[in-house]
Amino acid sequence: MARQRDVDDQRQRLSEATWAVLTERGLPGLTIRAVAERAGCTTGLVMHAFPTKDALLLHARDLLHTRTRERADAAEARAPGDPERAPTPEQALEAVLLNALSLDAQSVDEARVWVSYLAAALADPTLAERHRAGNRSFVARVERLLGACRPTWAAERIRTEALTLVAVAEGMNTLGAADPETYPPAVQRRSMTDALSRALGPASPERPAADAPAPEVVSAGEGGVRIRSFEEADTEQVVALWAECGLTRPWNDPRRDIARKLTVQPGLFLVGVDAADAVVASAMAGYDGHRGWVNYLAVTPARQGRGDGRALVQEVEQRLLGLGCPKLNLQIREGNEGVMEFYRALGYTRDAAVSFGKRLIADD
């Protein structure tokens, strides 16, 4: 064990020396001899860890990716001004994008190294592949966060807007490192936040207040029901609907379920309303990046058979498709043959799987 610790400590020392040489001398100055001098060791020791100059270059590129990923993880996890509170999706996205700019000494060093590797990658296929992998990882992060901000957007729109935001971030990062007088931190920040505001739309990047109504996206069901996003004013009608349809259980507090849903993809919580704007149907859906789920599908008994349930399911499917969801799952209690037939008629089939669950928070 002691020998392994020595090896790990030695590699960490060489990594720190490699990064120091990179930031001080740039990529042309990154040599085995320079790293050895900085680490205070022999070139033989450096070559034991990195047998060739190419191996050293790749290690340094991986160091850059690790450093920037760790900073992005930290930025995404903290709410502005309150590190103990989880940020909203909009706050997390803005923090990650601002984190990619050249705003302080550390990020300027990383930007200079990044630009050096970009130039070198143009003539080196191996470095180019590492560079592309790093960029694609950043794009994937921005896509994920943007999708959380705008869950009803189509996957193509999310992809396009994410690529634009990444281009602004990396462009400002490069220009800020190369010409800090023309592109000081204030200019970079303003350019980035303006681009984010345009991408998200007229609303502020901050999440609306808790009592603000969700944006109403209305579609017409075949039975005359209007389908729109849930609004907090609908709460008591929805709870009553669930009780009327036998969906509530003593161990599930329906109001808590609603409050939780409003913090995660609220655009996938739908209600159906009649001509008097009374809630007569509901569906609570979600997408975890792998599978979609639907819960609390309910239609008041007086309107069952008119197509309201079918219309809600179809609206859920369209919204999940817009997020790139490949498959929709749902759970039906054993013995509820009527509901099973309803879903079979919509093209759903029974999966060869057993449902498991574990309660993490008790509602009673």
C-alpha positions as CSV (number, residue, x, y, z in Angstrom):
1,M,0.0,0.0,0.0
2,A,2.8,2.4,0.9
3,R,4.4,1.8,-2.6
4,Q,1.1,2.6,-4.3
5,R,0.8,5.8,-2.3
6,D,4.3,6.8,-3.4
7,V,3.4,6.1,-7.1
8,D,0.2,8.2,-6.7
9,D,2.1,11.0,-5.0
10,Q,4.8,11.0,-7.7
11,R,2.2,11.1,-10.5
12,Q,0.4,14.0,-8.8
13,R,3.7,15.9,-8.4
14,L,4.4,15.4,-12.1
15,S,0.9,16.5,-13.1
16,E,1.3,19.7,-11.1
17,A,4.6,20.3,-12.7
18,T,3.1,19.6,-16.2
19,W,0.4,22.2,-15.6
20,A,2.8,24.8,-14.2
21,V,5.0,24.4,-17.3
22,L,2.0,24.7,-19.6
23,T,0.7,27.9,-18.0
24,E,4.1,29.5,-17.9
25,R,5.7,28.4,-21.2
26,G,2.7,27.3,-23.3
27,L,2.4,24.2,-25.4
28,P,5.7,24.7,-27.3
29,G,7.6,24.8,-24.0
30,L,6.0,21.6,-22.6
31,T,9.0,19.2,-22.8
32,I,10.0,16.2,-20.6
33,R,13.1,18.2,-19.5
34,A,11.0,21.2,-18.5
35,V,8.6,19.1,-16.5
36,A,11.6,17.3,-14.8
37,E,13.1,20.7,-13.8
38,R,9.8,22.0,-12.5
39,A,9.2,18.8,-10.5
40,G,12.8,18.6,-9.2
41,C,13.4,15.2,-10.6
42,T,15.3,13.4,-13.4
43,T,14.0,13.2,-16.9
44,G,14.1,9.4,-16.5
45,L,11.5,9.6,-13.7
46,V,9.3,11.7,-16.0
47,M,9.7,9.3,-18.9
48,H,8.8,6.4,-16.6
49,A,5.4,8.0,-16.2
50,F,5.2,9.4,-19.7
51,P,7.5,7.5,-22.1
52,T,7.1,9.9,-25.0
53,K,6.3,13.6,-25.7
54,D,3.0,12.6,-27.1
55,A,2.1,10.7,-23.9
56,L,2.9,13.9,-21.9
57,L,0.8,16.0,-24.3
58,L,-2.2,13.7,-23.9
59,H,-1.8,13.7,-20.1
60,A,-1.8,17.5,-20.1
61,R,-4.9,17.6,-22.3
62,D,-6.7,15.2,-19.9
63,L,-5.6,17.4,-17.0
64,L,-7.3,20.4,-18.7
65,H,-10.5,18.4,-19.2
66,T,-10.5,17.3,-15.6
67,R,-9.9,20.8,-14.2
68,T,-12.6,22.4,-16.3
69,R,-15.1,19.5,-15.6
70,E,-14.6,19.8,-11.8
71,R,-15.1,23.5,-11.9
72,A,-18.3,23.1,-14.0
73,D,-19.6,20.5,-11.6
74,A,-19.0,22.9,-8.7
75,A,-20.7,25.8,-10.6
76,E,-23.7,23.7,-11.4
77,A,-24.2,22.5,-7.9
78,R,-24.3,25.9,-6.0
79,A,-27.1,28.5,-6.0
80,P,-25.8,32.1,-6.4
81,G,-25.2,33.6,-2.9
82,D,-26.3,30.5,-1.1
83,P,-24.1,27.4,-1.5
84,E,-26.3,25.4,0.8
85,R,-29.3,25.7,-1.6
86,A,-29.7,23.8,-4.8
87,P,-29.9,26.2,-7.8
88,T,-32.8,26.4,-10.2
89,P,-32.1,24.9,-13.7
90,E,-31.7,28.4,-15.1
91,Q,-29.3,29.4,-12.4
92,A,-27.3,26.2,-12.9
93,L,-27.1,26.8,-16.7
94,E,-26.0,30.4,-16.3
95,A,-23.3,29.4,-13.8
96,V,-21.9,26.7,-16.0
97,L,-21.7,29.1,-19.0
98,L,-20.1,31.9,-17.0
99,N,-17.7,29.3,-15.6
100,A,-16.4,28.7,-19.1
101,L,-15.3,32.3,-19.6
102,S,-11.9,33.9,-18.9
103,L,-12.9,35.8,-15.8
104,D,-10.0,35.3,-13.4
105,A,-6.4,34.2,-13.3
106,Q,-7.2,30.5,-13.1
107,S,-9.7,30.5,-16.0
108,V,-7.3,32.7,-18.1
109,D,-4.6,30.1,-17.6
110,E,-7.0,27.3,-18.7
111,A,-8.1,29.3,-21.7
112,R,-4.5,29.8,-22.9
113,V,-3.8,26.1,-22.6
114,W,-7.1,25.3,-24.3
115,V,-6.2,27.6,-27.3
116,S,-2.8,26.0,-27.5
117,Y,-4.3,22.6,-27.7
118,L,-6.8,23.7,-30.3
119,A,-4.1,24.9,-32.5
120,A,-2.0,21.7,-32.0
121,A,-5.1,19.6,-32.6
122,L,-5.4,20.9,-36.2
123,A,-2.4,18.9,-37.2
124,D,-2.6,16.0,-34.7
125,P,-5.5,13.5,-35.1
126,T,-5.1,12.1,-31.6
127,L,-5.2,15.5,-30.0
128,A,-8.1,16.5,-32.2
129,E,-10.1,13.5,-31.0
130,R,-9.4,14.4,-27.3
131,H,-10.4,18.0,-28.1
132,R,-13.6,17.0,-29.8
133,A,-14.5,14.7,-26.8
134,G,-14.0,17.6,-24.4
135,N,-16.2,20.0,-26.4
136,R,-18.9,17.4,-26.9
137,S,-19.0,16.8,-23.1
138,F,-19.5,20.5,-22.6
139,V,-22.3,20.6,-25.3
140,A,-24.0,17.6,-23.6
141,R,-24.0,19.4,-20.2
142,V,-25.5,22.5,-21.7
143,E,-28.1,20.5,-23.6
144,R,-29.1,18.7,-20.4
145,L,-29.4,21.9,-18.4
146,L,-31.2,23.7,-21.2
147,G,-33.7,20.8,-21.4
148,A,-34.3,21.1,-17.7
149,C,-35.0,24.9,-18.2
150,R,-37.4,24.3,-21.1
151,P,-38.8,20.8,-20.9
152,T,-41.4,21.4,-23.6
153,W,-38.9,22.3,-26.3
154,A,-38.2,19.9,-29.1
155,A,-34.8,18.1,-28.9
156,E,-33.7,19.8,-32.2
157,R,-34.3,23.2,-30.7
158,I,-32.5,22.4,-27.5
159,R,-29.5,21.1,-29.6
160,T,-29.4,24.2,-31.7
161,E,-29.6,26.6,-28.8
162,A,-27.0,24.7,-26.8
163,L,-24.5,24.8,-29.7
164,T,-25.1,28.5,-30.0
165,L,-24.5,29.1,-26.3
166,V,-21.4,26.9,-26.3
167,A,-20.0,28.8,-29.3
168,V,-20.5,32.2,-27.5
169,A,-18.9,30.8,-24.3
170,E,-15.8,29.4,-26.1
171,G,-15.5,32.4,-28.4
172,M,-15.5,34.8,-25.4
173,N,-13.2,32.5,-23.5
174,T,-10.7,32.5,-26.4
175,L,-10.9,36.2,-27.1
176,G,-10.8,37.2,-23.5
177,A,-7.5,35.2,-23.0
178,A,-6.0,36.7,-26.2
179,D,-7.2,40.3,-25.9
180,P,-8.3,41.1,-22.4
181,E,-8.4,44.8,-23.0
182,T,-11.1,44.5,-25.7
183,Y,-12.8,41.5,-24.0
184,P,-12.6,42.2,-20.2
185,P,-14.6,40.1,-17.8
186,A,-17.5,42.5,-17.8
187,V,-17.9,42.3,-21.6
188,Q,-17.7,38.5,-21.5
189,R,-20.3,38.3,-18.8
190,R,-22.7,40.7,-20.6
191,S,-22.3,38.8,-23.9
192,M,-22.9,35.5,-22.3
193,T,-26.0,36.5,-20.2
194,D,-27.5,38.3,-23.2
195,A,-27.1,35.2,-25.3
196,L,-28.7,33.1,-22.6
197,S,-31.6,35.5,-22.3
198,R,-32.2,35.4,-26.0
199,A,-32.0,31.6,-26.0
200,L,-34.5,31.2,-23.2
201,G,-36.9,33.7,-24.6
202,P,-38.5,36.9,-23.3
203,A,-38.7,35.7,-19.7
204,S,-35.8,36.3,-17.3
205,P,-33.4,33.4,-16.9
206,E,-34.5,33.2,-13.3
207,R,-37.3,30.8,-12.4
208,P,-40.7,32.5,-12.1
209,A,-42.1,33.1,-8.6
210,A,-43.8,30.1,-7.0
211,D,-47.2,31.7,-7.3
212,A,-46.8,32.7,-11.0
213,P,-49.0,30.6,-13.3
214,A,-47.3,28.1,-15.6
215,P,-47.3,29.1,-19.2
216,E,-50.6,27.9,-20.7
217,V,-50.1,25.6,-23.7
218,V,-53.5,24.6,-24.9
219,S,-54.6,21.8,-27.2
220,A,-58.0,20.5,-27.9
221,G,-58.9,16.9,-27.1
222,E,-61.2,14.9,-29.3
223,G,-64.0,14.9,-26.7
224,G,-64.0,18.7,-26.4
225,V,-61.6,18.8,-23.4
226,R,-58.9,21.6,-23.4
227,I,-55.4,20.4,-22.4
228,R,-53.1,22.9,-20.8
229,S,-50.2,23.0,-18.3
230,F,-51.2,22.7,-14.6
231,E,-51.5,26.0,-12.7
232,E,-51.3,26.2,-8.9
233,A,-54.9,27.4,-8.7
234,D,-55.9,24.0,-10.0
235,T,-54.5,22.2,-6.9
236,E,-57.7,21.5,-5.0
237,Q,-59.6,20.5,-8.1
238,V,-56.9,18.1,-9.1
239,V,-56.7,16.5,-5.6
240,A,-60.5,16.1,-5.7
241,L,-60.3,14.5,-9.1
242,W,-57.6,12.0,-8.0
243,A,-59.7,11.1,-4.9
244,E,-62.8,10.7,-7.1
245,C,-60.9,8.3,-9.4
246,G,-59.4,6.3,-6.6
247,L,-55.8,7.3,-7.2
248,T,-54.9,8.6,-3.7
249,R,-53.4,6.4,-1.1
250,P,-52.8,7.1,2.6
251,W,-49.0,6.9,2.2
252,N,-49.0,9.5,-0.6
253,D,-49.9,13.1,0.2
254,P,-51.3,14.4,-3.2
255,R,-50.5,18.0,-2.4
256,R,-46.9,17.1,-1.7
257,D,-46.8,15.2,-4.9
258,I,-48.0,18.3,-6.7
259,A,-45.5,20.6,-5.0
260,R,-42.6,18.2,-5.9
261,K,-43.7,18.1,-9.5
262,L,-43.7,21.9,-9.8
263,T,-40.0,21.9,-9.1
264,V,-39.1,19.3,-11.8
265,Q,-40.4,19.6,-15.4
266,P,-43.7,21.4,-14.5
267,G,-44.5,21.7,-18.3
268,L,-45.1,17.9,-18.2
269,F,-47.9,18.2,-15.6
270,L,-51.1,18.6,-17.7
271,V,-54.8,19.1,-16.9
272,G,-57.9,18.8,-19.1
273,V,-60.6,21.4,-18.5
274,D,-64.1,21.6,-19.8
275,A,-66.0,24.6,-21.3
276,A,-66.4,26.1,-17.8
277,D,-62.7,25.8,-17.2
278,A,-63.3,23.1,-14.5
279,V,-60.5,20.4,-14.2
280,V,-61.9,17.1,-15.5
281,A,-58.7,15.2,-16.3
282,S,-55.0,15.2,-15.4
283,A,-51.7,13.5,-16.3
284,M,-48.3,13.9,-14.6
285,A,-45.4,13.0,-16.8
286,G,-41.6,13.1,-16.6
287,Y,-38.4,12.2,-18.5
288,D,-35.2,11.2,-16.8
289,G,-33.0,11.2,-19.9
290,H,-33.6,7.4,-20.5
291,R,-37.3,6.7,-20.1
292,G,-40.5,8.7,-19.8
293,W,-43.0,8.0,-17.1
294,V,-46.7,9.0,-16.7
295,N,-48.6,9.0,-13.4
296,Y,-51.9,10.3,-12.1
297,L,-53.7,9.9,-15.4
298,A,-57.3,10.6,-14.4
299,V,-60.6,11.5,-16.1
300,T,-63.6,12.3,-14.0
301,P,-66.1,9.4,-14.2
302,A,-68.8,11.6,-15.7
303,R,-66.6,12.2,-18.8
304,Q,-65.0,8.8,-19.3
305,G,-65.5,7.3,-22.7
306,R,-65.4,10.6,-24.5
307,G,-61.7,10.4,-25.5
308,D,-60.3,12.7,-22.8
309,G,-57.9,10.1,-21.5
310,R,-56.7,9.3,-25.0
311,A,-56.1,13.0,-25.8
312,L,-54.1,13.5,-22.6
313,V,-51.9,10.4,-23.3
314,Q,-51.3,11.7,-26.9
315,E,-50.3,15.1,-25.6
316,V,-47.9,13.6,-23.1
317,E,-46.4,11.4,-25.9
318,Q,-45.8,14.5,-28.1
319,R,-44.2,16.5,-25.3
320,L,-41.9,13.6,-24.4
321,L,-41.0,13.0,-28.1
322,G,-40.0,16.7,-28.2
323,L,-37.5,16.0,-25.5
324,G,-36.1,13.0,-27.4
325,C,-37.7,10.4,-25.1
326,P,-37.4,7.0,-26.8
327,K,-39.9,5.0,-24.6
328,L,-42.7,5.8,-22.2
329,N,-43.3,3.6,-19.1
330,L,-46.2,3.4,-16.7
331,Q,-47.4,1.3,-13.8
332,I,-50.8,-0.2,-13.4
333,R,-52.0,-1.9,-10.2
334,E,-52.6,-5.7,-10.4
335,G,-56.2,-6.5,-11.2
336,N,-57.1,-3.2,-12.9
337,E,-58.1,-4.8,-16.1
338,G,-60.1,-1.8,-17.4
339,V,-57.0,0.5,-17.3
340,M,-54.9,-2.2,-18.9
341,E,-57.3,-2.4,-21.8
342,F,-57.3,1.3,-22.2
343,Y,-53.5,1.4,-22.6
344,R,-53.5,-1.7,-24.9
345,A,-55.9,0.2,-27.2
346,L,-53.3,3.0,-27.4
347,G,-50.6,0.6,-28.5
348,Y,-49.0,-0.1,-25.1
349,T,-47.8,-3.6,-24.2
350,R,-47.0,-5.4,-21.0
351,D,-43.3,-5.4,-20.2
352,A,-41.7,-8.6,-18.8
353,A,-40.5,-6.8,-15.7
354,V,-41.3,-6.7,-12.0
355,S,-41.7,-3.3,-10.4
356,F,-39.6,-2.5,-7.3
357,G,-39.7,0.6,-5.2
358,K,-38.2,2.1,-2.1
359,R,-39.7,4.9,-0.1
360,L,-37.2,7.6,0.6
361,I,-39.5,10.3,2.1
362,A,-42.5,9.4,4.2
363,D,-45.5,11.6,3.6
364,D,-47.4,10.7,6.7
